[in-house]
Amino acid sequence: MALRVGLGRLLAEQSGVALDLLVIDEGGFGALDDAGQEALGAAIAGLGRLFDVLLLVTHLDELADVLPQRLTVSRGPDGTAQMMAM
């Protein structure tokens, strides 16, 4: 994750483009042990200070709780998506 964020910031700076949005998809984060998830949560919280908008796609409550705002998407009784802001 650090390599991707650093490379993205470097390329944006070199091209003169503002990098205001960071999207992180959890791919593989569930395989981390408790200490790894805690360290990742701290890193993600720190990244929030570098970007205007940080979007974290996760199924892990421990990681979702790291950010101050949450949009929860779930399946409704009729099978359609329901969203709730928290």
TORFI-582435 format. One record per residue: x, y, z of N, C-alpha, C, O, CB in turn; residue in three letters; residue number from 0. Coordinates in pm, whole numbers, always signed. Atoms other than C-alpha are relative to their C-alpha. Glycine has a CB too. Example, Ala and Ser with C-alpha at 12.3 -4.5 7.8 and 13.67 -1.06 7.14 Angstrom:
# residues 2
node n.px +89	n.py -119	n.pz +0	ca.px +1230	ca.py -450	ca.pz +780	c.px +90	c.py +120	c.pz +0	o.px +194	o.py +118	o.pz +66	cb.px -99	cb.py +3	cb.pz +125	residuo ala	num 0 $
node n.px -82	n.py -119	n.pz -6	ca.px +1367	ca.py -106	ca.pz +714	c.px -77	c.py +109	c.pz +73	o.px -26	o.py +220	o.pz +90	cb.px +41	cb.py +46	cb.pz -142	residuo ser	num 1 $
//
This chain:
# residues 86
node n.px +82	n.py -117	n.pz +0	ca.px +0	ca.py +0	ca.pz +0	c.px +87	c.py +124	c.pz +0	o.px +59	o.py +220	o.pz -73	cb.px -94	cb.py -1	cb.pz +120	residuo met	num 0 $
node n.px -87	n.py -117	n.pz -8	ca.px +280	ca.py +242	ca.pz +88	c.px +65	c.py +29	c.pz -134	o.px +76	o.py +145	o.pz -175	cb.px +109	cb.py -21	cb.pz +107	residuo ala	num 1 $
node n.px -62	n.py -18	n.pz +131	ca.px +449	ca.py +185	ca.pz -247	c.px -98	c.py +60	c.pz -100	o.px -62	o.py +151	o.pz -175	cb.px +53	cb.py -133	cb.pz -53	residuo leu	num 2 $
node n.px +101	n.py -52	n.pz +93	ca.px +129	ca.py +249	ca.pz -441	c.px -36	c.py +145	c.pz +30	o.px -47	o.py +226	o.pz -62	cb.px -125	cb.py -86	cb.pz +5	residuo arg	num 3 $
node n.px +34	n.py -138	n.pz -37	ca.px +40	ca.py +564	ca.pz -248	c.px +116	c.py +92	c.pz -33	o.px +96	o.py +199	o.pz -90	cb.px -36	cb.py +10	cb.pz +150	residuo val	num 4 $
node n.px -118	n.py -83	n.pz +28	ca.px +395	ca.py +698	ca.pz -274	c.px +21	c.py +21	c.pz -149	o.px +51	o.py +133	o.pz -191	cb.px +123	cb.py -64	cb.pz +61	residuo gly	num 5 $
node n.px -16	n.py -12	n.pz +144	ca.px +418	ca.py +626	ca.pz -646	c.px -108	c.py +89	c.pz -60	o.px -79	o.py +171	o.pz -147	cb.px -4	cb.py -138	cb.pz -66	residuo leu	num 6 $
node n.px +110	n.py -84	n.pz +48	ca.px +78	ca.py +784	ca.pz -709	c.px +23	c.py +147	c.pz +31	o.px +0	o.py +233	o.pz -54	cb.px -132	cb.py -45	cb.pz +61	residuo gly	num 7 $
node n.px -28	n.py -139	n.pz -38	ca.px +174	ca.py +1098	ca.pz -519	c.px +116	c.py +57	c.pz -81	o.px +111	o.py +173	o.pz -123	cb.px +32	cb.py +9	cb.pz +151	residuo arg	num 8 $
node n.px -114	n.py -45	n.pz +78	ca.px +508	ca.py +1120	ca.pz -701	c.px -40	c.py +31	c.pz -144	o.px -5	o.py +137	o.pz -197	cb.px +109	cb.py -105	cb.pz +2	residuo leu	num 9 $
node n.px +43	n.py -22	n.pz +139	ca.px +351	ca.py +1083	ca.pz -1046	c.px -93	c.py +120	c.pz -11	o.px -84	o.py +197	o.pz -107	cb.px -70	cb.py -125	cb.pz -54	residuo leu	num 10 $
node n.px +91	n.py -115	n.pz +2	ca.px +80	ca.py +1336	ca.pz -962	c.px +80	c.py +130	c.pz +13	o.px +53	o.py +227	o.pz -57	cb.px -104	cb.py -11	cb.pz +114	residuo ala	num 11 $
node n.px -81	n.py -120	n.pz -19	ca.px +339	ca.py +1586	ca.pz -840	c.px +80	c.py +32	c.pz -126	o.px +89	o.py +148	o.pz -166	cb.px +95	cb.py -19	cb.pz +118	residuo glu	num 12 $
node n.px -78	n.py -22	n.pz +121	ca.px +555	ca.py +1539	ca.pz -1150	c.px -85	c.py +51	c.pz -116	o.px -36	o.py +125	o.pz -201	cb.px +69	cb.py -128	cb.pz -41	residuo gln	num 13 $
node n.px +86	n.py -45	n.pz +110	ca.px +258	ca.py +1595	ca.pz -1380	c.px -77	c.py +127	c.pz +35	o.px -150	o.py +180	o.pz -48	cb.px -98	cb.py -111	cb.pz -37	residuo ser	num 14 $
node n.px +67	n.py -124	n.pz -40	ca.px +129	ca.py +1894	ca.pz -1182	c.px -147	c.py -17	c.pz +29	o.px -223	o.py +80	o.pz +24	cb.px +18	cb.py +102	cb.pz -105	residuo gly	num 15 $
node n.px +141	n.py +30	n.pz -28	ca.px -200	ca.py +1726	ca.pz -1095	c.px -19	c.py -17	c.pz +151	o.px +62	o.py -80	o.pz +218	cb.px -47	cb.py -127	cb.pz -76	residuo val	num 16 $
node n.px +31	n.py +18	n.pz -142	ca.px -358	ca.py +1748	ca.pz -750	c.px -57	c.py -139	c.pz +22	o.px -146	o.py -182	o.pz -52	cb.px -98	cb.py +109	cb.pz +49	residuo ala	num 17 $
node n.px +50	n.py +133	n.pz -35	ca.px -417	ca.py +1408	ca.pz -593	c.px -83	c.py +15	c.pz +126	o.px -31	o.py +5	o.pz +238	cb.px +118	cb.py -104	cb.pz +20	residuo leu	num 18 $
node n.px +89	n.py -31	n.pz -112	ca.px -721	ca.py +1477	ca.pz -373	c.px -76	c.py -121	c.pz +53	o.px -124	o.py -120	o.pz +166	cb.px -98	cb.py +104	cb.pz -42	residuo asp	num 19 $
node n.px +83	n.py +116	n.pz -34	ca.px -889	ca.py +1134	ca.pz -367	c.px +86	c.py -125	c.pz +4	o.px +166	o.py -149	o.pz -87	cb.px -115	cb.py -17	cb.pz -100	residuo leu	num 20 $
node n.px -65	n.py +130	n.pz -9	ca.px -754	ca.py +800	ca.pz -249	c.px -108	c.py -104	c.pz +25	o.px -189	o.py -89	o.pz +117	cb.px +109	cb.py -2	cb.pz +113	residuo leu	num 21 $
node n.px +93	n.py +111	n.pz -17	ca.px -957	ca.py +480	ca.pz -288	c.px +81	c.py -123	c.pz +36	o.px +175	o.py -160	o.pz -36	cb.px -87	cb.py -23	cb.pz -130	residuo val	num 22 $
node n.px -68	n.py +122	n.pz -45	ca.px -844	ca.py +171	ca.pz -97	c.px -104	c.py -111	c.pz +5	o.px -206	o.py -99	o.pz +72	cb.px +68	cb.py +21	cb.pz +141	residuo ile	num 23 $
node n.px +85	n.py +119	n.pz -7	ca.px -1005	ca.py -167	ca.pz -157	c.px +72	c.py -101	c.pz +88	o.px +193	o.py -118	o.pz +76	cb.px -31	cb.py -60	cb.pz -144	residuo asp	num 24 $
node n.px -61	n.py +81	n.pz -104	ca.px -944	ca.py -414	ca.pz +123	c.px +74	c.py -123	c.pz -48	o.px +141	o.py -187	o.pz +34	cb.px -103	cb.py -42	cb.pz +95	residuo glu	num 25 $
node n.px -60	n.py +122	n.pz +52	ca.px -816	ca.py -695	ca.pz -100	c.px +109	c.py -63	c.pz +85	o.px +224	o.py -19	o.pz +80	cb.px +56	cb.py +28	cb.pz -130	residuo gly	num 26 $
node n.px -96	n.py +73	n.pz -79	ca.px -642	ca.py -932	ca.pz +141	c.px +18	c.py +48	c.pz +143	o.px +89	o.py -16	o.pz +220	cb.px +130	cb.py +4	cb.pz -67	residuo gly	num 27 $
node n.px -17	n.py -51	n.pz -135	ca.px -669	ca.py -724	ca.pz +456	c.px -57	c.py -95	c.pz +105	o.px -11	o.py -95	o.pz +219	cb.px -65	cb.py +137	cb.pz +13	residuo phe	num 28 $
node n.px +62	n.py +94	n.pz -93	ca.px -886	ca.py -991	ca.pz +617	c.px +95	c.py -110	c.pz +45	o.px +71	o.py -176	o.pz +146	cb.px -122	cb.py -61	cb.pz -62	residuo gly	num 29 $
node n.px -97	n.py +103	n.pz -34	ca.px -586	ca.py -1225	ca.pz +620	c.px +98	c.py +46	c.pz +107	o.px +176	o.py -34	o.pz +159	cb.px +76	cb.py -43	cb.pz -124	residuo ala	num 30 $
node n.px -91	n.py -53	n.pz -101	ca.px -399	ca.py -997	ca.pz +862	c.px -42	c.py -42	c.pz +140	o.px -161	o.py -57	o.pz +169	cb.px +7	cb.py +152	cb.pz -9	residuo leu	num 31 $
node n.px +32	n.py +28	n.pz -139	ca.px -376	ca.py -1087	ca.pz +1229	c.px -42	c.py +130	c.pz +69	o.px -42	o.py +236	o.pz +6	cb.px +122	cb.py -66	cb.pz +74	residuo asp	num 32 $
node n.px +49	n.py -118	n.pz -72	ca.px -501	ca.py -846	ca.pz +1497	c.px +102	c.py +114	c.pz -1	o.px +65	o.py +229	o.pz -21	cb.px -35	cb.py -38	cb.pz +144	residuo asp	num 33 $
node n.px -104	n.py -103	n.pz -2	ca.px -169	ca.py -661	ca.pz +1519	c.px +15	c.py +63	c.pz -138	o.px +33	o.py +184	o.pz -149	cb.px +135	cb.py -60	cb.pz +47	residuo ala	num 34 $
node n.px -9	n.py -52	n.pz +136	ca.px -153	ca.py -627	ca.pz +1140	c.px -117	c.py +90	c.pz -34	o.px -99	o.py +194	o.pz -97	cb.px +7	cb.py -114	cb.pz -99	residuo gly	num 35 $
node n.px +117	n.py -84	n.pz +26	ca.px -508	ca.py -493	ca.pz +1122	c.px +8	c.py +131	c.pz +78	o.px -34	o.py +236	o.pz +28	cb.px -129	cb.py -75	cb.pz +37	residuo gln	num 36 $
node n.px -15	n.py -123	n.pz -79	ca.px -432	ca.py -244	ca.pz +1399	c.px +100	c.py +95	c.pz -66	o.px +76	o.py +215	o.pz -75	cb.px +45	cb.py -34	cb.pz +145	residuo glu	num 37 $
node n.px -102	n.py -81	n.pz +68	ca.px -118	ca.py -122	ca.pz +1218	c.px -56	c.py +58	c.pz -129	o.px -31	o.py +174	o.pz -162	cb.px +126	cb.py -83	cb.pz -28	residuo ala	num 38 $
node n.px +61	n.py -47	n.pz +124	ca.px -310	ca.py -97	ca.pz +891	c.px -101	c.py +110	c.pz +29	o.px -106	o.py +210	o.pz -44	cb.px -68	cb.py -117	cb.pz -75	residuo leu	num 39 $
node n.px +97	n.py -102	n.pz -38	ca.px -588	ca.py +99	ca.pz +1061	c.px +68	c.py +132	c.pz +32	o.px +21	o.py +238	o.pz -7	cb.px -83	cb.py -47	cb.pz +119	residuo gly	num 40 $
node n.px -76	n.py -122	n.pz -33	ca.px -333	ca.py +347	ca.pz +1197	c.px +55	c.py +64	c.pz -127	o.px +54	o.py +186	o.pz -140	cb.px +115	cb.py -32	cb.pz +99	residuo ala	num 41 $
node n.px -53	n.py -53	n.pz +126	ca.px -176	ca.py +382	ca.pz +852	c.px -110	c.py +66	c.pz -82	o.px -89	o.py +173	o.pz -139	cb.px +67	cb.py -112	cb.pz -82	residuo ala	num 42 $
node n.px +113	n.py -56	n.pz +75	ca.px -515	ca.py +442	ca.pz +689	c.px -46	c.py +131	c.pz +63	o.px -74	o.py +228	o.pz -8	cb.px -118	cb.py -100	cb.pz -7	residuo ile	num 43 $
node n.px +39	n.py -124	n.pz -69	ca.px -606	ca.py +701	ca.pz +952	c.px +100	c.py +110	c.pz -32	o.px +61	o.py +225	o.pz -50	cb.px -9	cb.py -23	cb.pz +153	residuo ala	num 44 $
node n.px -102	n.py -97	n.pz +34	ca.px -277	ca.py +876	ca.pz +880	c.px -13	c.py +50	c.pz -143	o.px +12	o.py +167	o.pz -170	cb.px +137	cb.py -59	cb.pz +21	residuo gly	num 45 $
node n.px +19	n.py -40	n.pz +140	ca.px -348	ca.py +879	ca.pz +507	c.px -114	c.py +99	c.pz -14	o.px -116	o.py +180	o.pz -107	cb.px -26	cb.py -122	cb.pz -87	residuo leu	num 46 $
node n.px +112	n.py -93	n.pz +5	ca.px -670	ca.py +1066	ca.pz +579	c.px +43	c.py +145	c.pz +12	o.px -30	o.py +234	o.pz -32	cb.px -97	cb.py -32	cb.pz +109	residuo gly	num 47 $
node n.px -51	n.py -137	n.pz -11	ca.px -461	ca.py +1371	ca.pz +659	c.px +65	c.py +49	c.pz -129	o.px +88	o.py +169	o.pz -145	cb.px +100	cb.py +8	cb.pz +114	residuo arg	num 48 $
node n.px -68	n.py -37	n.pz +124	ca.px -297	ca.py +1365	ca.pz +315	c.px -93	c.py +23	c.pz -118	o.px -52	o.py +79	o.pz -220	cb.px +99	cb.py -107	cb.pz -36	residuo leu	num 49 $
node n.px +94	n.py -7	n.pz +112	ca.px -609	ca.py +1351	ca.pz +98	c.px -128	c.py +70	c.pz +46	o.px -168	o.py +59	o.pz +162	cb.px -32	cb.py -141	cb.pz -55	residuo phe	num 50 $
node n.px +129	n.py -64	n.pz -30	ca.px -929	ca.py +1556	ca.pz +81	c.px -108	c.py -104	c.pz +23	o.px -194	o.py -88	o.pz +110	cb.px -41	cb.py +95	cb.pz -113	residuo asp	num 51 $
node n.px +100	n.py +107	n.pz -10	ca.px -1133	ca.py +1238	ca.pz +36	c.px +73	c.py -134	c.pz +2	o.px +157	o.py -161	o.pz -84	cb.px -103	cb.py +6	cb.pz -118	residuo val	num 52 $
node n.px -55	n.py +134	n.pz -12	ca.px -1036	ca.py +887	ca.pz +147	c.px -116	c.py -97	c.pz +3	o.px -199	o.py -92	o.pz +94	cb.px +91	cb.py -15	cb.pz +127	residuo leu	num 53 $
node n.px +108	n.py +99	n.pz +9	ca.px -1267	ca.py +604	ca.pz +42	c.px +60	c.py -137	c.pz +25	o.px +149	o.py -181	o.pz -48	cb.px -71	cb.py +6	cb.pz -140	residuo leu	num 54 $
node n.px -47	n.py +133	n.pz -36	ca.px -1209	ca.py +268	ca.pz +206	c.px -114	c.py -98	c.pz -22	o.px -220	o.py -86	o.pz +40	cb.px +50	cb.py -4	cb.pz +148	residuo leu	num 55 $
node n.px +99	n.py +105	n.pz +25	ca.px -1401	ca.py -32	ca.pz +73	c.px +43	c.py -120	c.pz +83	o.px +148	o.py -179	o.pz +58	cb.px -12	cb.py -36	cb.pz -155	residuo val	num 56 $
node n.px -38	n.py +109	n.pz -90	ca.px -1402	ca.py -297	ca.pz +345	c.px -122	c.py -73	c.pz +54	o.px -232	o.py -18	o.pz +59	cb.px +85	cb.py +53	cb.pz +115	residuo thr	num 57 $
node n.px +101	n.py +79	n.pz -68	ca.px -1603	ca.py -573	ca.pz +506	c.px +37	c.py -16	c.pz +148	o.px -36	o.py -79	o.pz +224	cb.px -16	cb.py -137	cb.pz -67	residuo his	num 58 $
node n.px -51	n.py +15	n.pz -136	ca.px -1403	ca.py -546	ca.pz +828	c.px -40	c.py +120	c.pz +85	o.px +1	o.py +233	o.pz +57	cb.px +153	cb.py -17	cb.pz -1	residuo leu	num 59 $
node n.px +44	n.py -109	n.pz -88	ca.px -1567	ca.py -341	ca.pz +1104	c.px +117	c.py +71	c.pz +66	o.px +113	o.py +192	o.pz +87	cb.px -95	cb.py -54	cb.pz +107	residuo asp	num 60 $
node n.px -116	n.py -60	n.pz -66	ca.px -1228	ca.py -285	ca.pz +1268	c.px +63	c.py +108	c.pz -86	o.px +108	o.py +210	o.pz -34	cb.px +103	cb.py -108	cb.pz +34	residuo glu	num 61 $
node n.px -57	n.py -100	n.pz +91	ca.px -1105	ca.py -98	ca.pz +960	c.px -100	c.py +111	c.pz -29	o.px -62	o.py +228	o.pz -39	cb.px +45	cb.py -65	cb.pz -131	residuo leu	num 62 $
node n.px +102	n.py -102	n.pz +29	ca.px -1433	ca.py +80	ca.pz +889	c.px -10	c.py +101	c.pz +114	o.px -41	o.py +217	o.pz +90	cb.px -137	cb.py -66	cb.pz -23	residuo ala	num 63 $
node n.px +9	n.py -89	n.pz -116	ca.px -1425	ca.py +227	ca.pz +1240	c.px +114	c.py +101	c.pz +7	o.px +109	o.py +194	o.pz +88	cb.px -2	cb.py -82	cb.pz +127	residuo asp	num 64 $
node n.px -116	n.py -89	n.pz -1	ca.px -1093	ca.py +401	ca.pz +1165	c.px -36	c.py +138	c.pz -54	o.px +21	o.py +238	o.pz -10	cb.px +115	cb.py -60	cb.pz -83	residuo val	num 65 $
node n.px +34	n.py -127	n.pz +64	ca.px -1257	ca.py +673	ca.pz +953	c.px -121	c.py +63	c.pz +69	o.px -206	o.py -8	o.pz +122	cb.px -29	cb.py -22	cb.pz -149	residuo leu	num 66 $
node n.px +106	n.py -68	n.pz -74	ca.px -1493	ca.py +937	ca.pz +1094	c.px -140	c.py -13	c.pz -60	o.px -239	o.py +1	o.pz +12	cb.px +33	cb.py +143	cb.pz +12	residuo pro	num 67 $
node n.px +130	n.py +13	n.pz +64	ca.px -1773	ca.py +886	ca.pz +841	c.px -9	c.py -136	c.pz -68	o.px +92	o.py -191	o.pz -113	cb.px -24	cb.py +114	cb.pz -103	residuo gln	num 68 $
node n.px +18	n.py +133	n.pz +57	ca.px -1923	ca.py +564	ca.pz +710	c.px -127	c.py -3	c.pz -83	o.px -229	o.py +54	o.pz -44	cb.px -6	cb.py -108	cb.pz +111	residuo arg	num 69 $
node n.px +116	n.py +28	n.pz +84	ca.px -2158	ca.py +467	ca.pz +430	c.px -10	c.py -152	c.pz -8	o.px +77	o.py -217	o.pz -66	cb.px +12	cb.py +67	cb.pz -144	residuo leu	num 70 $
node n.px +18	n.py +144	n.pz -4	ca.px -2292	ca.py +116	ca.pz +484	c.px -97	c.py -42	c.pz -110	o.px -207	o.py +13	o.pz -122	cb.px -50	cb.py -46	cb.pz +139	residuo thr	num 71 $
node n.px +84	n.py +53	n.pz +106	ca.px -2432	ca.py -76	ca.pz +189	c.px -36	c.py -144	c.pz +37	o.px +52	o.py -226	o.pz +65	cb.px +72	cb.py +7	cb.pz -140	residuo val	num 72 $
node n.px +45	n.py +136	n.pz -32	ca.px -2641	ca.py -385	ca.pz +257	c.px -113	c.py -39	c.pz -95	o.px -168	o.py +44	o.pz -167	cb.px -48	cb.py -9	cb.pz +148	residuo ser	num 73 $
node n.px +108	n.py +50	n.pz +84	ca.px -2894	ca.py -601	ca.pz +80	c.px -131	c.py +9	c.pz +75	o.px -142	o.py -38	o.pz +188	cb.px +28	cb.py -145	cb.pz -45	residuo arg	num 74 $
node n.px +131	n.py -13	n.pz -61	ca.px -3255	ca.py -518	ca.pz +153	c.px -80	c.py -129	c.pz -11	o.px -35	o.py -223	o.pz -77	cb.px -75	cb.py +114	cb.pz -63	residuo gly	num 75 $
node n.px +83	n.py +122	n.pz +2	ca.px -3534	ca.py -774	ca.pz +201	c.px -40	c.py -43	c.pz -141	o.px -61	o.py -161	o.pz -168	cb.px -124	cb.py +22	cb.pz +83	residuo pro	num 76 $
node n.px +39	n.py +33	n.pz +137	ca.px -3623	ca.py -751	ca.pz -167	c.px +121	c.py -23	c.pz -91	o.px +105	o.py -41	o.pz -212	cb.px -86	cb.py +110	cb.pz -58	residuo asp	num 77 $
node n.px -122	n.py +26	n.pz +76	ca.px -3259	ca.py -799	ca.pz -277	c.px +67	c.py +124	c.pz -55	o.px +176	o.py +114	o.pz -113	cb.px -31	cb.py -92	cb.pz -112	residuo gly	num 78 $
node n.px -63	n.py -122	n.pz +50	ca.px -3190	ca.py -437	ca.pz -366	c.px +97	c.py +56	c.pz +102	o.px +90	o.py +24	o.pz +221	cb.px -107	cb.py +106	cb.pz -35	residuo thr	num 79 $
node n.px -101	n.py -60	n.pz -88	ca.px -2902	ca.py -237	ca.pz -223	c.px -64	c.py +110	c.pz +82	o.px -143	o.py +189	o.pz +32	cb.px +119	cb.py +56	cb.pz -81	residuo ala	num 80 $
node n.px +44	n.py -106	n.pz -91	ca.px -2974	ca.py -16	ca.pz +76	c.px +125	c.py +66	c.pz +56	o.px +220	o.py -2	o.pz +93	cb.px -92	cb.py -55	cb.pz +114	residuo gln	num 81 $
node n.px -115	n.py -73	n.pz -54	ca.px -2735	ca.py +257	ca.pz +194	c.px -42	c.py +80	c.pz +121	o.px -153	o.py +133	o.pz +128	cb.px +62	cb.py +93	cb.pz -107	residuo met	num 82 $
node n.px +26	n.py -76	n.pz -122	ca.px -2711	ca.py +419	ca.pz +533	c.px +128	c.py +75	c.pz +37	o.px +234	o.py +13	o.pz +51	cb.px -48	cb.py -93	cb.pz +116	residuo met	num 83 $
node n.px -114	n.py -81	n.pz -43	ca.px -2479	ca.py +706	ca.pz +628	c.px +9	c.py -2	c.pz +151	o.px -93	o.py +5	o.pz +220	cb.px -12	cb.py +146	cb.pz -53	residuo ala	num 84 $
node n.px -22	n.py +1	n.pz -145	ca.px -2328	ca.py +694	ca.pz +975	c.px +103	c.py +103	c.pz +35	o.px +137	o.py +119	o.pz +152	cb.px +43	cb.py -139	cb.pz +51	residuo met	num 85 $
//
